[in-house]
Amino acid sequence: MTTPSRPNPGIMIVDDHHAVREGLAQLLEEHQLAVRAQAGRAAEALACATRERPDLAVVDLSLEDSLSLVTALRDQGIPVVVCSSLEKPEYARKALAAGARAYVAKRDAGQALVRTIRDVLDGWVLISPRAADG
């Protein structure tokens, strides 16, 4: 396990849909998770990660180059939670193989995403039951 997360960790949200980013940002802020950066593309996310140094990134797997982004963020020491509408187990396996620390189905997003982020910041690796079961 890693050391426990700091009181108000900084999160980066990466999703190609602006409305989804805004909704996730609102949800996370309501739970004392500071949204430090948002990006709609992988290249933008990498620039934000370098500049902002978030404690964790939430990445949509449907994003172009998402698996490469997950690996690049992992290599920078930034834990990644994939939050995706793709719920088949093979997508979760690919994300974890690329370096994601958790996989959450978008329809489980809400409280489950907040809990997952906190658990990952505390050192856990997790998969949403919906993604694990297919």
C-alpha positions, 0 to 999 in steps of 0.5 A: 500500500502507498501512503494515505491520500492527502486531504483534498487530492487533485484530480485530472478528468480526461473525457472527450465529452465536455458535459461528462467532464463538467458533471464528473468535476461537479461530483468530485468537487462535492466530495472534496476531490479538487479537479485540478485539470480537465482535458478532451484529448490525450495530447492535451491530457499529457500537457496538463499532467506535466503542468498540473501534476494531479494526484490521480487521473480519471480517463475515458477509455473511448478516448482516442489513444486512451491506452497509450495515455494510461501508460504515459500517465502511469509512467509519470507516477499518476494513478489512473482510474478508467471510467468508461461506458465500455463494460466488457471484461476485455476492456477492463483487462486492457486498461489494467494491462496498460497501467490503470489502477481501477476500472469503473463503468460510467453508469456506476459513476456517482458514489462508486467513482468517488469511493474508487478514487479514494481507494486507488489513492490509498493504494488499491487496484479495483474493477467495477463488478459491472465491467468484471462480469461483462 
